[in-house]
Amino acid sequence: MQNVFILALSLMLAACAAPTRTDKDEFFVVSSGNVPIEKVPHFVDCLTDGFNRAHSGLTNFEVRQSLRATGYRVETYTGSFNYLLMSADIFNDGNVVLNESSAAALINTNGEKDAFVGCLAEFKVNV
């Protein structure tokens, strides 16, 4: 019983160590681009849907979308330990940035990266 308690306590403490977006050194830019300002809400929807499809139904991941002062943020968290893995900022001016967390080192985030690239291709600014 003591071993179970120690294991549970260790897991809880490890979860507290997960980086957040305020830990700027723990995130790096994977991709970025621009979308037309009028397409920003559509890009957010596309990205949210893509992040939701990024992992099979057998895994425990959660996608969160939040409204920010400068636009939107779409993020993928592990459901079990609540680690932030991928975070996309979609700014009201049309700039979009995909960041990956250091906590995602051993987790396949190709689905989120593919979703970002696909949505960017669909809604990008034509120059």
Number of C-alpha atoms within 10 A of each C-alpha: 5 7 8 9 10 11 11 12 12 11 12 12 11 11 14 11 10 17 18 15 12 8 10 10 10 15 21 14 13 15 15 16 16 18 24 15 15 11 14 22 15 15 23 23 14 19 26 24 15 20 25 20 14 20 17 9 9 6 10 13 21 17 20 13 16 10 10 12 7 11 18 18 20 20 23 24 18 18 13 11 15 15 22 23 25 26 26 25 20 27 20 19 14 20 17 24 18 23 20 23 23 17 18 16 10 7 9 12 17 11 15 27 20 15 20 27 17 15 20 20 13 13 16 19 14 8 3
